[in-house]
Amino acid sequence: MKKILSILLAFCLVFSLAGTAFAAKSCSCGHAPVIYVRGFGAPLYESQTNEKIYPPEKNDFIPVLPQIIGASLALVGGFYRPFATLAMQAAEKLFEKLPCDETGTPICTSNIHDMSLPSSDTHKSGDLWSYVFPYDWREDPMEIAQQLNDYVERVKEVTGHSKVSFICHSMGSVMFAAYLAQYGSDSVDTVVFEAPAFQGVSIMGSLLSGEADIGNKNDELTYFLQSVPKLSNAGLKLIFRILGKYGVFKYVLQKRLQPALDAQFVNVFNEFLRPTFAQMPGLWSFVSDQYYERAKAFSFGSDPKYAELIRKIDRYHYDVQVHLTELLTEAQENGMKLAIISGFGISSMPLSREHTMQADILITTANSSIGATCAPFGETLPSAYVQAVNDGHDHISADRLVDASTCAFPEYTWFVRDLMHFDFPYENDGFVRWLLSSQTQPTVQMNAQYPQFMRQVGEDLQPVIE
């Protein structure tokens, strides 16, 4: 009898301890922990030596100053092969540890995969940037998604929550989309996409397709420079107008840069751009569907040594990017809340066929919003223009630059005018907090403080007016 009682007491003790353990892991704060998935270009350090892989330090430019100066003089003098040779020598030195091999594997591995987490107290503090997912943006997004899944599970364990929320900026949206395709949305409460790159970046598509036409873009360059908010003081705008009006930009573009590109782009691509950048699977996530097959053909031809790399980039492109709307719709039907924040009102860089489109300086508004109809930069939608999709809500901006009715998710897509791509992550904290705190799917009709079309004025968001 004593043995039986001892066994029963032991079981009671075990279960009571287990119950205490589970209770300790639960959290009743009322809001899911937030994982921030940053964009392209985070610093990378080598695994073995901890030396910086990217970006170059200021001191790294000193040894290559002779090549930089020589390349500049050669360009001015019209000596295009010496220009290309010297420029590549400087760039190869600056980015010597960055390349991937022909299978898309980084040659110098980074130590970024350390996934140590802050304590649960950090989550309870309400800091939106507590859990920052680290990843090597050179790598295959589908493989990075596996690391993200591990990170999600660890955050859930540390915080005692069954679900997490996400803020995904730029390339971070790519990694989330790859995660969603492989692991679904059961662990996701809300995702906020800021200036998302999940539908591609036109500049990358043009570059990897071999399209380097800038010679006739004097006006576009003038408009672009005048549209950049951080270059928007009256003095600079006047200088840009004068340089454009009197043909300075035209001369540089037509008489120097375009001839240099025509003469040397293929050589530079084969000798530097392909091994340094085009062999990164991560960068191929920026190639939108309209460029993709053409870019593959230009970059790799039919060379079998790139078969493994092509397998990797095809998997993301055809399993994720082209099915993005379906993936997000399915996740939303499964209970995931989503919000997309897209930039507009700035000209796209004049380096692609989309240079006349509304953008956030880097990603066109049409791509980041998944389908908005936009007036060409410098114009407005025609006075007779009627909203393309009549869904009972007005989705045309007061300045008549954007019709959001054609977006994949017109009720869940917000637009911020004049907010540059790289300023998204830490701006508009109050807006993002509201999106994340909503107990139901937030919509553009729900909060008068945050209408569908806003503009950045100082540190505040204000409605767009005519």
C-alpha positions as CSV (number, residue, x, y, z in Angstrom):
1,M,0.0,0.0,0.0
2,K,2.8,2.4,0.9
3,K,4.4,1.7,-2.5
4,I,1.2,2.5,-4.3
5,L,0.8,5.7,-2.3
6,S,4.4,6.6,-3.1
7,I,3.9,6.0,-6.8
8,L,0.7,8.1,-6.8
9,L,2.4,10.9,-4.9
10,A,5.3,10.8,-7.5
11,F,2.8,11.1,-10.3
12,C,1.1,14.0,-8.6
13,L,4.4,15.7,-8.2
14,V,5.4,15.2,-11.8
15,F,2.1,16.5,-13.1
16,S,2.2,19.5,-10.8
17,L,5.7,20.4,-11.9
18,A,4.7,19.9,-15.6
19,G,1.7,22.2,-15.0
20,T,3.9,24.8,-13.4
21,A,6.3,24.6,-16.4
22,F,3.5,25.0,-18.9
23,A,2.1,27.9,-16.9
24,A,5.5,29.6,-16.9
25,K,5.6,29.4,-20.7
26,S,2.2,30.9,-21.2
27,C,1.8,34.7,-21.7
28,S,-1.3,36.7,-21.1
29,C,-0.1,40.1,-22.4
30,G,-2.7,40.1,-25.1
31,H,-0.4,40.8,-28.1
32,A,1.6,38.5,-30.2
33,P,5.4,38.9,-30.3
34,V,6.6,40.7,-33.4
35,I,9.4,39.4,-35.6
36,Y,11.1,42.0,-37.8
37,V,12.4,40.7,-41.1
38,R,14.7,43.4,-42.5
39,G,15.5,44.1,-46.1
40,F,18.4,43.5,-48.4
41,G,21.9,44.6,-47.4
42,A,22.3,43.9,-43.7
43,P,26.1,43.8,-42.8
44,L,27.7,40.3,-43.2
45,Y,30.7,39.0,-41.3
46,E,32.8,36.0,-42.1
47,S,32.2,32.9,-40.0
48,Q,35.9,32.0,-39.4
49,T,37.6,35.4,-39.0
50,N,34.6,37.7,-38.2
51,E,35.9,40.1,-40.8
52,K,33.3,42.2,-42.7
53,I,32.1,40.7,-45.9
54,Y,29.7,43.6,-46.7
55,P,29.4,46.5,-46.9
56,P,32.9,47.9,-47.6
57,E,34.3,50.2,-44.9
58,K,35.5,53.8,-45.7
59,N,39.1,52.7,-45.3
60,D,38.6,50.0,-47.9
61,F,38.3,52.6,-50.6
62,I,41.7,54.1,-49.9
63,P,43.7,51.3,-51.6
64,V,41.5,51.4,-54.7
65,L,41.5,55.2,-55.2
66,P,44.0,55.0,-58.0
67,Q,41.7,52.6,-59.9
68,I,38.7,54.8,-59.2
69,I,40.5,58.0,-60.3
70,G,41.9,56.2,-63.4
71,A,38.5,54.8,-64.3
72,S,36.9,58.3,-64.1
73,L,39.6,59.9,-66.3
74,A,39.2,57.0,-68.8
75,L,35.5,57.5,-69.0
76,V,35.8,61.3,-69.5
77,G,38.4,60.7,-72.2
78,G,36.2,58.1,-74.0
79,F,38.6,55.2,-73.3
80,Y,36.0,52.6,-72.5
81,R,38.0,49.4,-72.1
82,P,40.5,51.0,-69.6
83,F,37.5,52.5,-67.9
84,A,35.8,49.1,-67.5
85,T,39.1,47.3,-66.5
86,L,40.0,49.8,-63.8
87,A,36.4,50.0,-62.5
88,M,36.2,46.2,-62.2
89,Q,39.6,46.0,-60.4
90,A,38.3,48.5,-57.8
91,A,34.9,46.7,-57.4
92,E,36.5,43.2,-57.2
93,K,38.7,44.4,-54.4
94,L,35.8,46.0,-52.5
95,F,33.5,43.0,-52.9
96,E,36.1,40.2,-52.9
97,K,34.4,38.2,-50.2
98,L,30.8,38.7,-51.4
99,P,30.4,36.2,-54.4
100,C,28.6,32.9,-54.5
101,D,29.9,29.9,-56.5
102,E,28.1,28.6,-59.6
103,T,25.6,26.6,-57.4
104,G,24.6,29.7,-55.6
105,T,26.5,28.9,-52.4
106,P,28.4,31.8,-50.7
107,I,32.1,31.2,-51.0
108,C,32.8,33.1,-47.7
109,T,30.1,32.0,-45.3
110,S,28.7,34.5,-42.8
111,N,28.1,34.1,-39.1
112,I,24.7,35.7,-39.3
113,H,22.9,32.5,-38.4
114,D,23.4,33.1,-34.7
115,M,19.7,33.0,-33.5
116,S,20.2,33.8,-29.8
117,L,17.0,35.5,-28.6
118,P,16.3,38.3,-26.1
119,S,14.3,37.2,-23.0
120,S,10.5,37.2,-22.9
121,D,10.7,40.5,-20.9
122,T,11.8,42.2,-24.1
123,H,8.5,41.1,-25.8
124,K,6.5,42.3,-22.8
125,S,8.1,45.7,-23.1
126,G,6.2,46.3,-26.4
127,D,9.4,47.0,-28.4
128,L,8.4,46.3,-32.0
129,W,12.1,45.6,-32.9
130,S,12.9,43.1,-30.2
131,Y,13.1,40.0,-32.4
132,V,15.1,40.8,-35.6
133,F,15.5,37.7,-37.8
134,P,19.1,37.5,-39.1
135,Y,19.7,36.1,-42.5
136,D,22.3,36.1,-45.3
137,W,20.5,37.8,-48.1
138,R,22.8,36.2,-50.7
139,E,21.3,32.7,-50.1
140,D,18.3,30.9,-51.5
141,P,15.1,32.3,-50.0
142,M,13.6,28.9,-49.7
143,E,16.5,27.8,-47.5
144,I,16.3,31.0,-45.5
145,A,12.6,30.3,-44.9
146,Q,13.6,27.1,-43.1
147,Q,15.8,29.2,-40.8
148,L,12.9,31.6,-40.3
149,N,10.7,28.7,-39.3
150,D,13.2,27.7,-36.6
151,Y,13.3,31.3,-35.4
152,V,9.5,31.5,-35.2
153,E,9.4,28.3,-33.1
154,R,12.1,29.7,-30.8
155,V,10.2,33.0,-30.3
156,K,7.0,31.2,-29.6
157,E,8.9,29.1,-27.0
158,V,10.6,32.0,-25.3
159,T,7.4,34.2,-25.2
160,G,4.8,31.5,-24.5
161,H,2.7,32.5,-27.5
162,S,1.2,30.1,-30.0
163,K,1.4,32.8,-32.8
164,V,3.7,35.6,-33.8
165,S,3.3,38.7,-35.9
166,F,5.7,40.0,-38.6
167,I,6.9,43.3,-39.9
168,C,8.6,42.6,-43.2
169,H,10.5,45.4,-45.0
170,S,11.5,45.1,-48.7
171,M,13.4,41.8,-49.1
172,G,11.9,40.7,-45.8
173,S,8.6,40.2,-47.7
174,V,10.4,37.7,-49.9
175,M,11.5,35.6,-47.0
176,F,8.1,35.7,-45.4
177,A,6.5,34.6,-48.7
178,A,8.9,31.7,-49.0
179,Y,8.1,30.8,-45.3
180,L,4.4,31.0,-46.0
181,A,4.7,28.7,-49.1
182,Q,6.5,26.0,-47.1
183,Y,5.0,26.3,-43.6
184,G,1.7,27.9,-43.9
185,S,0.1,30.5,-41.7
186,D,-0.9,28.6,-38.5
187,S,1.8,30.4,-36.5
188,V,1.0,33.8,-37.9
189,D,-1.3,36.4,-36.3
190,T,-0.6,39.5,-38.4
191,V,1.9,40.4,-41.1
192,V,2.7,44.0,-42.1
193,F,4.5,44.4,-45.4
194,E,6.4,47.7,-45.7
195,A,7.6,48.6,-49.2
196,P,7.5,44.9,-50.1
197,A,9.8,43.5,-52.8
198,F,7.9,40.2,-53.3
199,Q,6.8,41.1,-56.8
200,G,10.3,42.2,-58.0
201,V,12.5,45.2,-58.4
202,S,12.6,46.5,-62.0
203,I,16.2,47.6,-61.8
204,M,17.4,44.1,-61.0
205,G,15.3,42.6,-63.9
206,S,16.8,45.1,-66.3
207,L,20.4,44.5,-65.1
208,L,20.2,40.7,-65.3
209,S,18.5,40.9,-68.7
210,G,21.3,43.0,-70.2
211,E,19.1,46.0,-70.7
212,A,21.3,49.0,-70.1
213,D,19.7,51.8,-72.0
214,I,20.2,55.2,-70.3
215,G,21.3,57.4,-73.2
216,N,18.0,59.0,-73.9
217,K,16.9,59.6,-70.3
218,N,17.9,63.2,-69.7
219,D,14.4,64.3,-68.8
220,E,13.8,61.2,-66.7
221,L,17.0,61.8,-64.7
222,T,16.1,65.4,-64.1
223,Y,12.6,64.4,-62.9
224,F,14.0,61.6,-60.7
225,L,16.5,63.9,-58.9
226,Q,13.8,66.5,-58.3
227,S,11.4,63.9,-56.9
228,V,13.7,62.6,-54.2
229,P,12.5,64.1,-50.9
230,K,15.9,64.3,-49.4
231,L,17.1,66.3,-52.4
232,S,14.0,68.5,-52.5
233,N,15.3,71.8,-51.3
234,A,14.7,74.7,-53.7
235,G,18.4,75.2,-54.4
236,L,19.1,71.6,-55.5
237,K,15.9,71.5,-57.5
238,L,17.0,74.6,-59.4
239,I,20.4,73.1,-60.0
240,F,18.9,69.9,-61.4
241,R,16.6,71.8,-63.7
242,I,19.5,73.9,-65.0
243,L,21.6,70.8,-65.6
244,G,18.8,69.1,-67.4
245,K,17.7,72.1,-69.4
246,Y,21.2,72.9,-70.7
247,G,22.0,69.4,-71.6
248,V,24.6,68.5,-69.0
249,F,22.8,65.3,-68.1
250,K,22.2,64.6,-71.7
251,Y,25.9,64.9,-72.5
252,V,27.0,62.6,-69.7
253,L,24.4,60.0,-70.5
254,Q,24.6,60.0,-74.3
255,K,28.2,60.9,-74.9
256,R,29.9,59.0,-72.1
257,L,27.9,56.5,-70.1
258,Q,25.8,55.0,-72.9
259,P,28.8,54.4,-75.2
260,A,30.7,52.9,-72.3
261,L,27.8,50.5,-71.6
262,D,27.4,49.6,-75.3
263,A,31.1,48.8,-75.6
264,Q,31.7,47.1,-72.3
265,F,28.5,45.9,-70.6
266,V,28.8,42.3,-71.8
267,N,32.4,42.1,-70.7
268,V,31.7,43.7,-67.4
269,F,28.8,41.3,-66.8
270,N,30.8,38.2,-67.7
271,E,33.9,39.2,-65.8
272,F,32.3,40.9,-62.7
273,L,28.6,41.2,-62.4
274,R,27.7,37.5,-63.0
275,P,30.3,36.0,-60.6
276,T,29.8,38.7,-58.0
277,F,26.0,39.3,-58.1
278,A,24.1,37.1,-60.6
279,Q,25.2,33.9,-58.9
280,M,23.4,35.0,-55.7
281,P,20.0,33.2,-55.4
282,G,18.7,35.9,-53.1
283,L,19.0,38.6,-55.7
284,W,17.0,36.5,-58.2
285,S,13.9,37.0,-55.9
286,F,14.0,40.6,-57.1
287,V,13.5,39.6,-60.8
288,S,9.8,40.0,-61.6
289,D,8.0,37.6,-63.9
290,Q,8.1,39.9,-66.9
291,Y,11.9,39.7,-66.9
292,Y,12.6,36.3,-65.4
293,E,13.1,33.9,-68.3
294,R,14.8,36.6,-70.4
295,A,17.2,37.4,-67.5
296,K,18.0,33.7,-67.0
297,A,18.8,33.3,-70.7
298,F,21.1,36.4,-70.7
299,S,22.8,35.5,-67.5
300,F,23.4,31.8,-67.8
301,G,22.5,30.7,-71.4
302,S,22.4,26.9,-71.5
303,D,25.6,26.3,-69.5
304,P,25.0,23.1,-67.4
305,K,27.3,24.3,-64.6
306,Y,24.5,26.6,-63.5
307,A,21.9,23.9,-63.3
308,E,21.8,23.8,-59.5
309,L,21.6,27.6,-59.2
310,I,18.7,27.6,-61.7
311,R,16.9,24.9,-59.8
312,K,17.1,27.1,-56.7
313,I,15.9,30.3,-58.3
314,D,13.2,28.6,-60.3
315,R,11.8,27.1,-57.1
316,Y,11.2,30.4,-55.5
317,H,10.0,32.1,-58.6
318,Y,7.5,29.5,-59.8
319,D,6.4,28.2,-56.4
320,V,6.2,31.5,-54.6
321,Q,6.4,34.8,-56.6
322,V,4.0,33.9,-59.3
323,H,1.5,32.4,-56.8
324,L,1.9,35.2,-54.2
325,T,-1.8,36.4,-54.3
326,E,-3.0,32.9,-53.9
327,L,-0.7,32.2,-51.0
328,L,-1.7,35.4,-49.1
329,T,-5.4,34.8,-49.9
330,E,-5.2,31.2,-48.5
331,A,-3.4,32.5,-45.4
332,Q,-6.0,35.2,-44.8
333,E,-8.8,32.7,-45.1
334,N,-6.9,30.7,-42.5
335,G,-7.2,33.6,-40.1
336,M,-4.0,35.6,-40.8
337,K,-4.4,39.3,-40.8
338,L,-2.4,41.3,-43.4
339,A,-1.5,44.9,-44.3
340,I,0.5,46.2,-47.2
341,I,2.1,49.7,-47.1
342,S,3.3,50.9,-50.5
343,G,5.2,54.1,-51.4
344,F,4.3,56.4,-54.3
345,G,5.0,60.0,-55.5
346,I,8.7,59.4,-56.3
347,S,10.1,58.6,-59.7
348,S,11.7,55.2,-60.2
349,M,15.4,55.2,-60.9
350,P,15.9,55.8,-64.7
351,L,17.6,52.5,-65.2
352,S,14.8,50.3,-66.4
353,R,11.8,50.4,-68.7
354,E,9.6,51.3,-65.7
355,H,11.4,54.6,-65.1
356,T,8.3,56.7,-65.7
357,M,6.3,54.8,-63.1
358,Q,5.3,55.9,-59.6
359,A,7.7,54.4,-57.0
360,D,9.3,54.8,-53.6
361,I,12.6,55.5,-55.5
362,L,13.4,51.8,-55.8
363,I,10.3,49.6,-56.2
364,T,7.4,50.6,-58.4
365,T,4.1,51.2,-56.7
366,A,2.4,48.7,-59.0
367,N,4.8,46.0,-57.7
368,S,4.8,46.8,-54.0
369,S,1.0,47.1,-53.9
370,I,0.4,44.0,-56.0
371,G,-1.3,45.7,-58.9
372,A,-2.3,49.3,-58.3
373,T,-3.0,51.4,-61.4
374,C,-0.8,54.5,-61.4
375,A,-0.5,57.6,-63.5
376,P,2.9,58.0,-65.1
377,F,5.3,60.1,-63.0
378,G,4.7,63.8,-63.6
379,E,1.1,63.2,-64.7
380,T,-2.2,62.4,-63.1
381,L,-5.0,60.0,-64.0
382,P,-7.1,61.5,-66.8
383,S,-10.1,63.7,-65.7
384,A,-12.4,61.2,-67.4
385,Y,-10.8,58.2,-65.6
386,V,-13.2,56.0,-63.7
387,Q,-12.2,53.6,-61.0
388,A,-11.3,50.3,-62.6
389,V,-13.1,48.1,-60.1
390,N,-16.3,49.3,-58.6
391,D,-16.5,47.6,-55.2
392,G,-18.5,50.3,-53.4
393,H,-15.5,52.1,-52.0
394,D,-13.5,55.0,-53.4
395,H,-10.0,53.8,-54.1
396,I,-8.6,56.7,-56.1
397,S,-6.2,59.0,-54.4
398,A,-7.2,62.7,-54.0
399,D,-4.1,63.7,-56.1
400,R,-5.3,61.3,-58.8
401,L,-2.0,59.4,-58.9
402,V,-3.2,56.0,-57.8
403,D,-6.2,53.8,-58.3
404,A,-6.0,51.1,-55.6
405,S,-9.1,49.2,-56.8
406,T,-6.9,47.0,-59.0
407,C,-4.7,45.8,-56.2
408,A,-4.9,42.2,-55.1
409,F,-6.1,43.4,-51.7
410,P,-7.5,46.9,-52.1
411,E,-9.1,47.0,-48.7
412,Y,-5.8,46.1,-46.9
413,T,-3.3,48.2,-48.9
414,W,-2.2,51.6,-47.8
415,F,-0.2,54.1,-49.7
416,V,2.3,56.7,-48.3
417,R,3.4,59.5,-50.6
418,D,7.0,60.8,-50.6
419,L,8.3,58.2,-48.2
420,M,11.5,56.8,-49.6
421,H,12.0,53.0,-49.7
422,F,14.8,53.0,-47.1
423,D,12.9,55.2,-44.6
424,F,10.0,52.7,-44.2
425,P,11.2,50.4,-41.3
426,Y,11.3,52.9,-38.4
427,E,8.8,55.5,-39.6
428,N,5.1,55.6,-38.8
429,D,5.4,53.6,-35.6
430,G,1.9,54.5,-34.5
431,F,0.4,53.4,-37.7
432,V,2.2,50.0,-37.6
433,R,1.2,49.5,-34.0
434,W,-2.4,50.1,-34.8
435,L,-2.2,47.5,-37.6
436,L,-0.6,44.9,-35.4
437,S,-3.0,45.5,-32.5
438,S,-6.2,45.2,-34.4
439,Q,-8.2,42.2,-33.2
440,T,-9.9,41.9,-36.6
441,Q,-8.5,42.3,-40.2
442,P,-7.7,46.0,-40.4
443,T,-9.1,47.8,-43.5
444,V,-8.5,51.2,-45.1
445,Q,-12.0,52.2,-44.1
446,M,-11.6,51.4,-40.4
447,N,-9.6,54.3,-38.9
448,A,-10.0,57.9,-40.1
449,Q,-6.5,58.7,-38.7
450,Y,-5.0,56.2,-41.2
451,P,-6.9,56.5,-44.6
452,Q,-5.8,54.6,-47.6
453,F,-3.7,57.4,-49.0
454,M,-1.4,59.4,-46.7
455,R,1.8,61.4,-47.0
456,Q,4.8,61.8,-44.8
457,V,4.9,65.3,-43.3
458,G,7.8,65.6,-40.8
459,E,7.2,62.7,-38.4
460,D,3.4,62.6,-39.0
461,L,1.1,60.9,-41.5
462,Q,-1.5,63.2,-43.0
463,P,-4.3,62.4,-45.6
464,V,-3.4,63.1,-49.2
465,I,-5.3,66.1,-50.5
466,E,-5.6,67.5,-54.0
